[in-house]
Amino acid sequence: MAATYVAGGDMEYGRYDNPTWRAFEDALGDLEGGRCLSFSSGLAAVATILDLVGLGEKVVAPRHAYNGSVMQLADLEARDRVKTHLVDITDTEAVVAACEDASLVWLESPTNPAMEVADIETITRAAHEAGAYVVVDNTFATPMLQRPLEWDVDLVLHSATKYIGGHSDLLMGAIITRDDQLHGVLKGRRDLVGAIPGAFEAWLALRGLRTLPLRMERAQANAEELVRRLRERPDLTEVRYPGFGGMIAIVLPNGDLADLVQHATKLWVYATSLGGVESTLERRRRWKSEPTTIPEGLIRLSVGIEDVEDLWEDLVQALDSVPH
Ligand SMILES: Cc1ncc(COP(=O)(O)O)c(C=O)c1O
């Protein structure tokens, strides 16, 4: 918990380094297959990367990425700092074409909350041919299910607030890279701006990491079973699930019905955020910042590690309680 250290050692001051960050960064770096830097939140990590884009340069990004990331890009564009080119990341050909002249290609896969999946390997190859860096926000998949550095991606980003911490009790972000030069630049930015996590948060996140495989395994098994059953319900317009992970999006015919459902559950917690041991749900369009291409009736489900029959029973009573 120290803010400073006895001078002359390898850790001078608490904004530059901390032994608990190091333990966390070593562990997450090993899991992703690179060197990790931790940040005060996922969005602090996003801002640190976007800060590296040169004035007026082009960033290719998903139209449905986490709305905080999209909002940061919109803010930079409004201030003439960068040019943003939003793409449908499932349209590989269009993304590859957009890579031309880009300096950064931002991917999130699966996307929050549209649940779209990108062909990361093909897009990364095209981006590199165009001389652009590639970032993958790996928050939904975690390194248990997807390791983008193995596809030659330059930077992997996490909101460690989600599955990495896993208990909805801390905010943290992380960036992982195999590129020592990028690591040095990002560490330099973090030192300068001070977007650092608290030691206690890093300790909690490290404790959370110990059960990441077990939590992911259970959340995914629960999600697969729920998806199988949800797909049999005619009252749902759509059930979106990429085939892996613990996140599901269901679409009801309109926003009013979705509002009723999100308030009708007893076990599922009506709350934003995701990736905790407890299941949460929310209608995403309740946020004014959510892109209008996200259906009004879309509810994002973050499946936790509870008993799947309890989760199903509660979801069914909530869905059955609204008019059809
Ligand atoms: C995919 C994704 N990336 C980044 C963030 C931002 O992370 P934080 O809330 O830790 O700043 C979130 C938060 O919901 C997210 O879902």
The ligand as a Gaussian input file, in Angstrom:
#p B3LYP/6-31G(d) Opt

LIG

0 1
 C      -15.784000      -4.236000     -23.670000
 C      -15.500000      -3.135000     -22.679000
 N      -14.373000      -2.418000     -22.819000
 C      -14.074000      -1.402000     -21.974000
 C      -14.916000      -1.063000     -20.934000
 C      -14.565000       0.069000     -20.017000
 O      -14.056000      -0.438000     -18.826000
 P      -14.165000       0.313000     -17.395000
 O      -15.620000       0.379000     -17.059000
 O      -13.359000      -0.592000     -16.513000
 O      -13.582000       1.670000     -17.566000
 C      -16.097000      -1.810000     -20.739000
 C      -17.020000      -1.462000     -19.655000
 O      -18.172000      -1.867000     -19.630000
 C      -16.393000      -2.867000     -21.644000
 O      -17.512000      -3.596000     -21.528000

